[in-house]
Amino acid sequence: MDECTDEAVQRLLPLVSAQRQEEAMKFRHTFGRFACLKSYVMLMEALGISPTEKPQFEYGEHGKPFIKDHPIHFNISHCKRGIAVAVSPFPIGIDIENIQRGINEALVKRVMNKKEKEEITTCKQPELAFTRLWTRKEAVLKLRGTGLTDQMQDVLSSGKEHIQTFVNKEKGYVWSVASNEKADTDIIICR
């Protein structure tokens, strides 16, 4: 994320579709603009789509993006410390989050079930435990295409999804990827 500057935003703008330019410029801060543009460029590279093609995104009922008539599924996430892009032949969800500093007890109560709360409170690093669980939940919700509309406490209870979680303590983030199928997934992380 070291390259997150106004100059980088200006360099990335011509590489994306007019639709993505418009979306990026809705962000008030440089970081939001940069993450929106950089994730798009990373996605196009992962999909093998030339920047000159500039495909148009469409969105599901709850905002999950897709490229019409494109056979590969994808998902994007970003936080202050990284951008994550996943592409797969099957539906996929990915989430990347900064490792939290301190825990919001009201949020834990609202989104975690009893077992998860216990895992957080008994862990030597409760912030890491919370972030790990949160990314798993959000990756599953993004896989499903429902956004944060599901009952958050029960998201992980179905056990149907294949979820992998990774921690980068050095960079200070956690990311999780969820799919319905065990499949090769290409994942790109921008740090």
C-alpha positions in Angstrom: 0.0 0.0 0.0 3.1 2.2 -0.1 2.1 3.3 -3.6 -1.1 4.8 -2.4 -0.7 8.5 -3.5 -2.7 11.0 -5.5 -0.1 10.5 -8.3 -0.8 6.7 -8.3 -4.5 7.4 -8.6 -3.9 9.6 -11.6 -1.7 6.9 -13.2 -4.4 4.2 -12.7 -7.4 6.2 -13.9 -6.7 5.7 -17.7 -6.3 2.0 -17.2 -9.9 1.4 -16.1 -13.4 1.7 -17.5 -15.3 4.9 -17.3 -17.7 3.0 -14.9 -14.8 2.2 -12.5 -13.4 5.7 -12.8 -16.7 7.1 -11.7 -16.9 4.6 -8.8 -13.3 5.5 -7.7 -13.9 9.2 -7.7 -16.9 8.9 -5.4 -14.5 8.2 -2.6 -13.5 11.3 -0.7 -10.0 10.1 0.3 -7.0 9.0 -1.7 -7.0 5.5 -0.1 -10.5 4.7 -1.2 -9.8 5.9 -4.8 -6.5 4.0 -5.0 -7.9 0.8 -3.6 -10.9 0.9 -6.0 -8.6 1.4 -9.0 -5.7 -0.8 -8.0 -8.1 -3.8 -7.2 -9.7 -3.4 -10.6 -6.3 -3.4 -12.3 -5.2 -6.5 -10.3 -8.5 -8.2 -11.2 -8.1 -7.6 -14.9 -4.5 -9.0 -14.7 -5.7 -12.1 -12.8 -8.5 -12.6 -15.4 -6.2 -12.1 -18.3 -8.3 -9.2 -19.6 -6.4 -6.5 -21.4 -6.8 -3.0 -19.8 -8.0 -1.8 -23.2 -11.0 -4.1 -23.0 -12.4 -2.3 -19.9 -15.4 -4.6 -19.3 -18.5 -3.3 -17.6 -19.4 -4.7 -14.2 -22.9 -5.7 -13.2 -24.1 -6.2 -9.7 -26.2 -8.8 -7.9 -29.2 -8.0 -5.7 -26.9 -7.2 -2.7 -24.1 -5.6 -4.7 -21.8 -8.5 -5.5 -20.0 -7.6 -8.7 -19.7 -9.8 -11.8 -18.8 -9.4 -15.4 -21.6 -10.4 -17.7 -20.9 -13.5 -19.8 -17.5 -14.0 -18.2 -17.0 -17.6 -17.0 -14.6 -16.9 -14.1 -15.9 -15.8 -10.7 -14.0 -13.2 -8.6 -14.2 -11.2 -5.4 -12.3 -8.2 -4.2 -11.6 -6.8 -0.7 -9.3 -4.2 0.7 -8.3 -2.7 4.0 -5.8 0.0 5.0 -2.9 -2.4 4.8 -3.7 -4.6 1.7 -5.9 -5.4 -1.3 -7.0 -9.0 -2.0 -8.3 -10.3 -5.3 -9.5 -13.9 -5.7 -10.5 -15.6 -9.0 -12.0 -19.1 -9.4 -14.0 -21.3 -11.7 -16.6 -21.4 -8.9 -18.3 -18.7 -6.8 -15.9 -17.3 -4.3 -15.8 -14.7 -1.4 -12.7 -13.0 0.1 -12.2 -10.6 2.9 -9.1 -8.9 4.2 -9.0 -6.8 7.4 -6.5 -5.0 9.5 -5.9 -6.8 12.8 -8.1 -4.9 15.2 -6.7 -2.9 18.1 -9.0 -3.4 21.0 -12.3 -5.1 20.7 -15.8 -3.5 20.4 -17.8 -5.6 22.9 -21.1 -4.5 21.4 -20.0 -5.7 18.0 -18.8 -9.0 19.4 -22.1 -9.5 21.1 -24.0 -8.7 18.0 -22.0 -10.8 15.4 -20.5 -13.7 17.3 -22.2 -16.8 18.7 -21.4 -18.2 22.2 -18.6 -20.5 21.0 -17.0 -17.7 19.0 -17.2 -15.3 21.9 -15.5 -17.9 24.1 -12.8 -18.3 21.5 -12.1 -14.6 21.5 -12.1 -14.1 25.3 -9.9 -17.1 26.0 -7.4 -16.4 23.2 -4.0 -14.9 24.1 -4.6 -12.4 21.3 -8.3 -11.6 21.3 -8.0 -9.0 18.6 -6.4 -11.6 16.2 -9.1 -14.1 17.1 -11.9 -11.5 16.4 -10.3 -10.5 13.1 -9.9 -14.1 12.0 -13.5 -14.9 12.7 -14.8 -11.7 11.1 -12.9 -12.3 7.9 -14.3 -15.9 7.8 -17.8 -14.6 8.2 -17.5 -11.8 5.7 -15.9 -14.1 3.1 -18.8 -16.5 3.4 -21.3 -13.7 3.1 -19.5 -12.4 0.0 -19.5 -15.9 -1.4 -23.2 -16.1 -0.9 -23.7 -12.7 -2.4 -25.8 -11.5 0.5 -23.6 -8.9 2.0 -24.0 -8.3 5.7 -27.7 -9.0 5.6 -27.5 -12.6 7.0 -27.7 -13.4 10.7 -24.0 -12.8 11.6 -23.9 -15.1 14.6 -24.8 -18.2 12.6 -22.9 -17.6 9.4 -20.2 -20.2 10.1 -22.5 -22.8 11.5 -23.5 -24.5 8.3 -20.1 -25.9 7.6 -20.9 -26.2 3.9 -18.3 -23.7 2.8 -14.6 -24.4 2.4 -12.8 -21.6 4.2 -9.1 -20.8 4.4 -7.7 -18.1 6.7 -4.3 -16.6 6.6 -2.6 -14.2 9.0 0.2 -11.8 8.2 1.3 -10.4 11.6 4.2 -8.5 10.0 1.8 -6.5 7.8 -1.0 -6.5 10.4 -3.8 -8.1 8.5 -5.8 -11.3 8.2 -7.6 -12.6 5.1 -10.0 -15.4 4.4 -11.3 -17.0 1.3 -14.5 -19.0 1.0 -15.9 -21.3 -1.7 -18.5 -24.0 -2.1 -16.1 -26.2 -4.0 -12.6 -27.2 -3.3 -10.9 -25.8 -6.3 -7.8 -24.0 -7.4 -8.2 -20.4 -6.6 -5.8 -17.7 -7.7 -5.4 -15.1 -5.0 -3.4 -11.9 -5.4 -2.5 -9.8 -2.4 -1.2 -6.2 -2.8 0.6 -5.1 0.4 
